[in-house]
Amino acid sequence: NDLLAEYAAHVDQTGQLALLSGWTGIDFSTYRPDQAVQYVESNAIQSMVENFTVRSDRPVRVGDLATLSRIGARSPFVVGSPQDVADELINWADETDIDGFNLFRLVAPESLDGFVDLVVPELQSRGVYKTAYREGTLREKLFPGRGPRLHVTHPGAGYRRAPAKAGHADAAE
């Protein structure tokens, strides 16, 4: 895919390995690129270490982690046409019964723009993504009948700003 190749061309391999070192607790600067990652127990993200070692069907080499690939990714990612991405997301939802996705951007804001402009309409055309939202604030949706703001007796209500008085400039300006 052209987009994946373009993004991969901008990966700083030392930076990628430093990031993964922080996540896994493994100092990848002590490895050669052709060396297989060894399991190390630490206080870092053990599931990631396990994915690179005990759960992998083949040895994962440090050089594999230094690139933009599914091997070194923190979580699964999808690259392809809007139809391909929609197919994969729907497949994940159907197979695992998840009810949503956490999106993160690789390039800001282009990654999210592409998703919103290309994938969301595809998902909407398939009837699996909203085309409109119910009126009201999130609070009104989560707590029906309680109104759009915290009740005055709630401790958080004490942190509200007082309404601006007519003819007075805001103190922050």
Secondary structure, 3 states (H helix, E strand, C coil): CHHHHHHHCCCCHHHHHHHHHHHHCCCHHHCCCCCECCCCCCCCCHHHHHHHCCCCCCCCEHHHHCCCCCCCCCCCCCCCCHHHHHHHHHHHHHHHCCCCCCCCCCCCCHHHHHHHHHHHHHHHHCCCCCCCCCCCCHHHHHCCCCCCCCCCCCHHHHHCCCCCCCCCCCCCC
